[in-house]
Amino acid sequence: MPFRLLLVLPLLAGLFAVAAGCDTDDGEDADLPDRPGLAVAESDAGVATSFGRLTDALDAAPPVSIVARVDHAANAASAGLDLRPTRVVLFGNPALGTPLMQVNQQAGLDLPQKVLVFEDAEGQTVVGYNTTDYLAQRHGVGGAETLGRIAGALATFAGVAAGDSTVNVEVGGGPVSRDEGVVTATSANDVGATYAGLVSAIESNPNLTVMAELDHAANAASVGLELRPTRLVVFGNPALGTPLMQDEQTVGIDLPQKMLVYEDAAGRVVVAYNDPGYLAERHDLDDSDEVIDRVRGALRALAAAAVSGDTND
């Protein structure tokens, strides 16, 4: 299987001045979703315009590379399902993302950065992203020196998407526990073989589509930084992901699915991924137990194939 190397990663330098608050101005503001670690703002335009502003700004910022643009609604339609306009962009800058993974490679599970844009049930357009506090708490990377610059960049891009450089950003939920919702499995093989087995298992499943692959270590080397072997694959199945977003669109920030393979400081090779049950709790999913169970089973099977090297069904 040819390996697709994407020399991109997490997140951009502080290219813009940031003017973003943490609370709305008054009681007339929109009723925005409240999710742990998710910053949200209301846009003054529709999803297509807001998303276009965002991706244009990313394209215009030289340190940043867009990894993938995902139109969740279009993917839903391809599976014969309906979903209100929902899009997410994955993007990064190795100079800023690598220091987080130097502290804890597991942070690569939530990198590259993502911004979600969707139209809610009331017709308002919402822009959302995971905060740096979320990354710091979940992966224990609060000491990474680039967190502040990442935070400023994210708030700025949210303002660009929303059409207001002084947009107020609401941050939802309470603190997140260390390693919360992260499932891991240990492989007896090296990173290369484990990752190859994982991607082979994904590609052999006709219901799954690989959307992006990242070699975080190669990305780090491209900006003169060192990182132990760390690779990420992004993949999805609209037939399973869409019902979750039909329940609560904010789960689109955690979709498509991602699985990380890395060699830790002790030389162990680890496969890490998000527990679907955690995503259900984070996004307050109500009627998705059956789908969550199916996703959990699929991810377990992929992880097992990765650590064993067995890609047979």
Residue pairs with C-beta under 8 A, 6 or more apart in sequence:
1 196
1 199
1 200
1 203
3 196
3 213
3 215
4 213
5 213
5 215
5 218
6 65
6 67
6 212
6 213
6 214
6 215
6 219
7 65
7 94
7 215
7 218
7 219
7 222
8 65
8 66
8 67
8 91
8 92
8 94
8 112
8 214
8 219
9 65
9 92
9 93
9 94
9 97
9 98
9 111
9 112
9 214
9 216
9 219
9 220
10 92
10 93
10 94
10 96
10 97
10 98
10 100
10 111
10 112
10 113
10 150
11 64
11 91
11 92
11 93
11 96
11 97
11 111
11 112
11 113
11 150
11 153
11 154
12 58
12 61
12 63
12 64
12 91
12 92
12 93
12 96
12 150
12 153
12 157
13 63
13 93
13 95
13 96
13 149
13 153
14 149
14 152
14 153
15 61
15 63
15 153
15 156
16 152
16 153
16 156
17 156
18 152
18 153
18 155
18 156
18 159
19 159
19 165
19 166
20 41
20 155
20 156
20 158
20 159
20 166
20 167
20 168
20 169
21 168
21 169
22 168
22 169
22 170
22 171
23 168
23 170
24 32
24 168
24 170
25 168
29 42
29 168
30 42
30 122
30 124
30 126
31 122
32 40
32 41
32 42
32 126
32 170
32 172
33 40
33 120
33 126
33 128
33 172
33 248
33 250
34 170
34 172
34 173
35 128
35 172
35 173
35 250
35 282
35 283
35 284
36 134
36 172
36 173
36 174
36 175
36 176
36 282
37 130
37 131
37 133
37 134
37 137
37 138
37 171
37 172
37 173
37 176
37 282
38 128
38 129
38 130
38 131
38 134
38 171
38 172
38 173
38 250
38 253
39 128
39 129
39 130
39 131
39 154
39 155
39 158
39 169
39 170
39 171
39 172
40 126
40 127
40 128
40 169
40 170
40 172
40 250
41 126
41 127
41 128
41 158
41 159
41 162
41 167
41 168
41 169
41 170
42 124
42 125
42 126
42 127
42 162
43 50
43 117
43 124
43 125
43 126
43 127
43 161
43 162
43 163
44 162
44 163
44 164
45 53
45 125
45 163
46 85
46 119
46 125
47 85
47 86
47 87
47 117
47 118
47 119
47 125
48 85
49 163
50 117
50 125
50 127
50 161
50 162
50 163
51 87
51 89
51 117
51 161
53 160
53 161
53 163
54 89
54 115
54 117
54 127
54 157
54 160
54 161
55 66
55 69
55 89
57 157
57 160
57 161
58 64
58 66
58 89
58 91
58 157
59 66
63 93
63 95
63 96
64 91
64 92
64 93
65 91
65 92
65 93
66 89
66 90
66 91
67 90
67 91
67 92
67 112
67 212
67 214
67 234
68 89
68 90
68 211
68 212
68 234
69 87
69 88
69 89
69 90
70 87
70 88
70 89
70 90
70 211
70 236
70 255
70 256
71 86
71 87
72 83
72 86
72 87
72 88
72 118
72 238
72 241
72 242
72 245
72 252
72 255
73 83
73 84
73 85
73 86
73 87
75 236
75 238
75 241
75 242
76 82
76 83
76 238
76 242
76 245
77 83
78 238
79 238
79 239
79 242
81 238
81 239
81 242
81 243
81 246
82 246
83 242
83 245
83 246
83 249
84 118
84 119
84 120
84 121
84 249
85 118
85 119
86 116
86 117
86 118
86 119
86 245
86 249
86 252
87 116
87 117
87 118
88 114
88 115
88 116
88 117
88 252
88 253
88 255
89 114
89 115
90 112
90 113
90 114
90 212
90 234
91 112
91 113
91 114
91 115
92 111
92 112
92 113
92 219
94 216
94 219
94 220
94 222
94 223
94 225
95 146
95 223
95 225
96 146
96 149
96 150
96 153
97 111
97 112
97 113
97 146
97 150
97 216
97 219
98 216
98 219
98 220
98 223
98 225
98 227
99 144
99 145
99 146
99 225
100 107
100 111
100 135
100 139
100 141
100 144
100 146
100 147
101 107
101 108
101 111
101 216
101 220
101 227
101 230
102 144
102 225
102 226
102 227
103 139
103 140
103 141
103 143
103 144
104 139
104 140
104 141
105 216
105 227
105 228
105 230
105 260
105 262
105 264
106 139
106 179
106 182
106 260
106 262
106 270
106 272
107 135
107 139
107 141
108 216
108 230
108 232
108 260
108 262
109 139
109 182
109 232
109 258
109 260
109 272
109 273
109 274
110 130
110 134
110 135
110 138
110 139
111 216
111 232
112 214
113 129
113 130
113 150
113 154
114 129
114 130
114 253
115 127
115 128
115 129
115 154
115 157
115 158
115 161
116 126
116 127
116 128
116 129
116 249
116 250
116 252
116 253
117 125
117 126
117 127
117 128
117 161
118 125
118 126
118 128
118 249
118 250
118 252
119 125
119 126
120 126
120 249
126 249
127 158
127 161
127 162
128 158
128 250
128 253
129 154
129 157
129 158
129 253
130 253
131 151
131 154
131 171
132 147
132 148
132 150
132 151
132 154
133 171
134 176
135 141
135 147
136 142
136 144
136 147
137 175
137 176
137 177
137 178
138 176
138 177
138 178
138 179
138 180
138 181
138 182
139 178
139 179
140 178
141 147
155 169
156 165
158 167
158 169
159 165
159 166
159 167
173 282
180 278
181 274
181 275
181 277
181 278
181 279
181 281
181 282
182 272
182 273
182 274
182 275
183 272
183 273
183 274
183 275
183 299
183 303
184 270
184 271
184 272
185 270
185 271
185 303
185 304
185 306
185 307
186 268
186 269
186 270
186 271
186 307
187 193
187 194
187 261
187 269
187 270
187 271
187 306
187 307
188 269
188 307
189 197
189 269
189 307
189 309
190 229
190 263
190 269
191 229
191 230
191 231
191 261
191 262
191 263
191 269
192 229
193 309
194 261
194 269
194 271
194 306
194 307
194 309
195 231
195 233
195 261
195 306
197 305
197 306
197 307
197 308
197 309
197 310
197 311
198 233
198 259
198 261
198 271
198 302
198 303
198 305
198 306
199 210
199 213
199 233
200 305
200 311
201 301
201 302
201 305
201 306
201 311
202 208
202 210
202 233
202 235
202 302
203 210
204 311
204 313
205 298
205 313
207 237
207 239
207 240
208 235
208 236
208 237
209 235
209 236
209 237
210 233
210 234
210 235
211 234
211 235
211 236
211 256
212 232
212 233
212 234
213 231
213 232
213 233
213 234
214 231
214 232
214 233
214 234
215 230
215 231
216 227
216 230
216 231
216 232
216 262
217 227
217 228
217 229
217 230
217 231
220 226
220 227
221 227
228 262
228 263
228 264
228 265
229 262
229 263
230 260
230 261
230 262
230 263
231 260
231 261
231 262
232 258
232 259
232 260
232 261
233 258
233 259
234 256
234 257
234 258
235 256
235 257
235 258
235 259
236 255
236 256
236 257
237 298
240 291
240 294
240 295
240 298
241 255
241 256
241 257
243 288
243 291
244 251
244 255
244 279
244 280
244 283
244 285
244 288
244 291
244 292
245 251
245 252
245 255
247 283
247 285
247 286
247 287
247 288
248 283
248 284
248 285
248 286
250 283
251 279
251 282
251 283
251 285
254 274
254 279
254 282
254 283
257 273
257 274
257 295
257 299
258 273
258 274
259 271
259 272
259 273
259 299
259 302
259 303
259 306
260 270
260 271
260 272
260 273
261 269
261 270
261 271
261 272
261 306
262 269
262 270
262 272
263 269
263 270
264 270
271 303
271 306
271 307
273 299
273 303
275 296
276 292
276 295
276 296
276 299
277 292
277 296
279 285
279 292
280 288
280 289
280 292
285 292
304 310
305 311
